[in-house]
């Protein structure tokens, strides 16, 4: 249940980034969901392999309900992955905005105004 709330928050977080830089909201929202779920799958698989390698009967003793330390660590690492990708995209889009010709044209206009004063 907590994962659903995290997914909704990540989707909205990336949608705001898309709105800020004029990108398609749902595409970045799906990217956020993909990053979160991908991280969860990788962490779950690696934890499962670890358990299976240390205790062969671990699969029979699995309890899928409730909170565990592994769940909490997985959520934390997945949130950090979503946030890290967000920061990378924000930097990328900021650099793209700086390279747009309209900004350069505005700078030329400002430079000519400064030289006339």
C-alpha positions as CSV (number, residue, x, y, z in Angstrom):
1,X,0.0,0.0,0.0
2,X,2.8,2.4,0.8
3,X,4.4,1.7,-2.6
4,X,1.2,3.0,-4.3
5,X,1.5,6.3,-2.4
6,X,5.2,6.5,-3.3
7,X,4.4,5.9,-7.0
8,X,1.7,8.6,-7.0
9,X,4.1,11.0,-5.4
10,X,6.9,10.2,-7.8
11,X,4.6,10.6,-10.8
12,X,3.5,14.0,-9.6
13,X,7.0,15.1,-8.7
14,X,8.2,14.3,-12.3
15,X,5.1,15.8,-13.8
16,X,6.0,19.1,-12.1
17,X,9.5,18.9,-13.6
18,X,8.0,18.3,-17.0
19,X,5.7,21.3,-16.6
20,X,8.6,23.5,-15.5
21,X,10.6,22.7,-18.7
22,X,7.8,22.3,-21.2
23,X,8.1,18.5,-21.5
24,X,5.3,15.9,-21.8
25,X,4.0,15.2,-18.3
26,X,2.9,11.6,-18.6
27,X,6.2,10.5,-20.2
28,X,8.3,11.7,-17.3
29,X,5.7,10.4,-14.9
30,X,6.0,6.9,-16.4
31,X,9.8,7.3,-16.2
32,X,9.4,7.9,-12.4
33,X,7.3,4.8,-12.1
34,X,9.7,2.8,-14.1
35,X,12.7,4.0,-12.0
36,X,10.9,3.2,-8.8
37,X,9.7,-0.3,-9.9
38,X,12.9,-1.2,-11.6
39,X,14.9,-0.4,-8.4
40,X,12.4,-2.4,-6.3
41,X,12.7,-5.4,-8.7
42,X,16.5,-5.3,-8.7
43,X,16.7,-5.0,-4.9
44,X,14.1,-7.7,-4.4
45,X,15.8,-10.1,-6.8
46,X,19.2,-9.5,-5.2
47,X,17.8,-9.9,-1.7
48,X,16.1,-13.2,-2.8
49,X,19.3,-14.5,-4.3
50,X,21.1,-13.6,-1.1
51,X,18.5,-15.4,1.0
52,X,18.5,-18.5,-1.2
53,X,22.3,-18.7,-1.2
54,X,22.6,-18.4,2.6
55,X,19.5,-20.5,3.5
56,X,18.0,-23.0,1.0
57,X,14.7,-23.2,3.1
58,X,14.2,-19.4,3.1
59,X,11.7,-19.6,0.2
60,X,9.5,-21.8,2.3
61,X,9.6,-19.5,5.3
62,X,8.8,-16.3,3.5
63,X,6.3,-13.9,5.0
64,X,5.0,-11.4,2.5
65,X,2.8,-9.4,4.9
66,X,3.8,-6.6,7.1
67,X,6.9,-4.4,7.3
68,X,10.4,-5.7,7.4
69,X,13.8,-4.1,7.5
70,X,14.4,-5.3,3.9
71,X,11.2,-3.5,2.8
72,X,12.1,-0.3,4.5
73,X,15.6,-0.3,3.0
74,X,14.2,-1.1,-0.4
75,X,11.8,1.8,-0.2
76,X,14.5,4.2,0.9
77,X,16.9,3.1,-1.8
78,X,14.2,3.3,-4.5
79,X,13.2,6.8,-3.3
80,X,16.9,7.9,-3.5
81,X,17.1,6.4,-7.1
82,X,14.0,8.4,-8.1
83,X,15.4,11.6,-6.6
84,X,18.8,11.0,-8.2
85,X,17.3,10.6,-11.7
86,X,15.2,13.7,-11.0
87,X,18.3,15.7,-10.3
88,X,20.0,14.4,-13.4
89,X,17.0,15.3,-15.6
90,X,16.7,18.8,-14.0
91,X,20.4,19.5,-14.8
92,X,20.0,18.2,-18.3
93,X,16.9,20.3,-19.0
94,X,18.5,23.4,-17.4
95,X,21.5,23.0,-19.8
96,X,19.1,22.6,-22.7
97,X,17.3,25.8,-21.8
98,X,20.6,27.7,-21.7
99,X,21.4,26.5,-25.2
100,X,18.2,27.8,-26.8
101,X,18.7,30.6,-29.3
102,X,15.9,32.7,-27.8
103,X,17.9,33.1,-24.6
104,X,21.0,34.1,-26.6
105,X,19.0,36.7,-28.5
106,X,17.7,38.2,-25.3
107,X,21.3,38.4,-24.0
108,X,22.4,40.2,-27.2
109,X,19.6,42.7,-26.6
110,X,20.7,43.2,-23.0
111,X,24.3,43.6,-24.0
112,X,23.4,46.4,-26.5
113,X,21.3,48.2,-23.9
114,X,24.2,48.1,-21.4
115,X,26.6,49.5,-24.0
116,X,24.3,52.4,-24.8
117,X,24.1,53.5,-21.2
